[in-house]
Amino acid sequence: MSYRERIQQQLYRLQPRLPLPDDEAIAHSEALYRYLSTLVASAPVPFSAYMNELLYAPGLGYYSAGAAKFGEAGDFVTAPELSPLFSRCLARQVAEVLQECGGQVLEFGAGRGVMARDMLLALAELNALPERYCILEVSADLQQRQRETLAVLPAELRQRVQWIETMPATMTGVILANEVLDAMPVTRWQWRDGQLFELGVTLRDDGEFDWQEMPPSDPLRYWFEALPDFIKQALPAFYRSECHLWQAGWVQALAAMLERGLAILIDYGMPQHEYYLPERDDGTLICYYRHHSHDNPFVLPGLQDVTAHIDFTALAEQGLDAGFDLEGFCHQAAFLQSLGILQEAEAVGDRHQQLRDAQALKRLLMPHEMGESFKVLALGKQLQQSLRGFALSDQRDRLG
Ligand SMILES: C[S@@+](CC[C@H](N)C(=O)[O-])C[C@H]1O[C@@H](n2cnc3c(N)ncnc32)[C@H](O)[C@@H]1O
């Protein structure tokens, strides 16, 4: 079977009417598939290593290469892409912190650069421009798209933008990460008949990737031992899920870098007692191809996004352990409403934009859309004021 036929078959099994990628995309996927096959050919590799290569292998991975990814023509839509209202509200929270402690903004994983563009325009209106707006983006392809998006800004704003390759030694100001943590590789684990396994990836004789039980790594074992007893005792005889071991190191690095200011982390996910519910027995891993979601990370390599929900209890604990203060936690809808999204929408003058915003507001705020599935977690250092974004709702107590 040719590689094109393999992709056709995979797509048909997912949903018969999904569009076939063009020749260039299929060739790209084949190159990544060959690379991944070599990687796992001699021995299974942990899923986190497979996911890292699948998404970020230089020049090949889903995020590193040229697929459309974002927006209606891509695979998924993120909140800043839906409407400038999202970034304009977030800018109010950023401005409040910058007014207290000054400094810069550092955005991780800026996608196409839409949030950076709208945020800078809004901060200029609020008279709260940061000294610098730094972007740390692991994908060279997306860095290029960010440069194109930000090229439309007036020079006064554009010259504040700087792309950096690594975290600075220290900074004061605001760190932003929207849908970045969900794009970091996760460790996949399995509980079977009272025993913990790490899930790895192997290559079957028919050339398809598959799950393979492996002994758990030490970090996974320590993590599992530290899970609350009420969660472990309720696990059914067969249970699969994920944990975010890579994220812990990232949060520690943030804490070491931020001397004063706030990190605002926005993503889909839930507190730990909901994450590891007995009935969620296949975890939260989810893949997106042209707005169609499913749970098979082994098909369509390089053509689909692979992501997992965030355990916000673990994220808060990682933050506290690293020396942050927990400044707030709530649903995205409450956060945006605290920051005046409805008033912001009413003030829009352009009729076409009003119509687009009406649709966007539904997606951003409705509970069954992004409103409740997305959460906002704020980790701070040396801040005096309470944050306006959590004025209507602060659910830090739900994290325990
Ligand atoms: C789902 S996209 C979200 C993009 C954008 N923030 C948005 O909301 O539209 C994930 C982004 O995170 C980036 N990314 C993933 N891991 C990263 C890391 N460790 N540091 C910086 N960027 C990262 C990806 O390359 C991509 O730009």
The ligand as an SDF file (V2000), in Angstrom:
LIG
                    3D

 27 29  0  0  0  0  0  0  0  0999 V2000
   -1.8770   25.3270   20.4920 C   0  0  0  0  0  0  0  0  0  0  0  0
   -0.6450   26.4390   20.0050 S   0  0  0  0  0  0  0  0  0  0  0  0
   -1.2450   27.9460   20.7840 C   0  0  0  0  0  0  0  0  0  0  0  0
   -0.7600   29.1760   20.0770 C   0  0  0  0  0  0  0  0  0  0  0  0
   -1.1950   30.5230   20.6410 C   0  0  0  0  0  0  0  0  0  0  0  0
   -0.7690   30.7220   21.9990 N   0  0  0  0  0  0  0  0  0  0  0  0
   -2.6820   30.7160   20.5020 C   0  0  0  0  0  0  0  0  0  0  0  0
   -3.3660   30.7500   21.5320 O   0  0  0  0  0  0  0  0  0  0  0  0
   -3.1560   30.8450   19.3800 O   0  0  0  0  0  0  0  0  0  0  0  0
    0.7620   25.9810   20.9830 C   0  0  0  0  0  0  0  0  0  0  0  0
    1.9740   26.8650   20.8120 C   0  0  0  0  0  0  0  0  0  0  0  0
    2.9270   26.5960   21.8390 O   0  0  0  0  0  0  0  0  0  0  0  0
    4.2170   26.4640   21.2490 C   0  0  0  0  0  0  0  0  0  0  0  0
    5.0430   25.7380   22.2440 N   0  0  0  0  0  0  0  0  0  0  0  0
    4.9190   24.4810   22.6830 C   0  0  0  0  0  0  0  0  0  0  0  0
    5.8180   24.1910   23.6560 N   0  0  0  0  0  0  0  0  0  0  0  0
    6.5060   25.3290   23.8700 C   0  0  0  0  0  0  0  0  0  0  0  0
    7.5630   25.6920   24.7650 C   0  0  0  0  0  0  0  0  0  0  0  0
    8.0890   24.8160   25.6220 N   0  0  0  0  0  0  0  0  0  0  0  0
    8.0290   26.9460   24.7070 N   0  0  0  0  0  0  0  0  0  0  0  0
    7.5230   27.8400   23.8380 C   0  0  0  0  0  0  0  0  0  0  0  0
    6.5280   27.5620   22.9560 N   0  0  0  0  0  0  0  0  0  0  0  0
    6.0290   26.3180   22.9740 C   0  0  0  0  0  0  0  0  0  0  0  0
    3.9010   25.8370   19.9100 C   0  0  0  0  0  0  0  0  0  0  0  0
    4.9450   25.8940   18.9960 O   0  0  0  0  0  0  0  0  0  0  0  0
    2.6930   26.6950   19.5000 C   0  0  0  0  0  0  0  0  0  0  0  0
    3.0720   27.9670   19.0430 O   0  0  0  0  0  0  0  0  0  0  0  0
  1  2  1  0
  2  3  1  0
  2 10  1  0
  3  4  1  0
  4  5  1  0
  5  6  1  0
  5  7  1  0
  7  8  2  0
  7  9  1  0
 10 11  1  0
 11 12  1  0
 11 26  1  0
 12 13  1  0
 13 14  1  0
 13 24  1  0
 14 15  1  0
 14 23  1  0
 15 16  2  0
 16 17  1  0
 17 18  1  0
 17 23  2  0
 18 19  1  0
 18 20  2  0
 20 21  1  0
 21 22  2  0
 22 23  1  0
 24 25  1  0
 24 26  1  0
 26 27  1  0
M  CHG  2   2   1   9  -1
M  END
$$$$
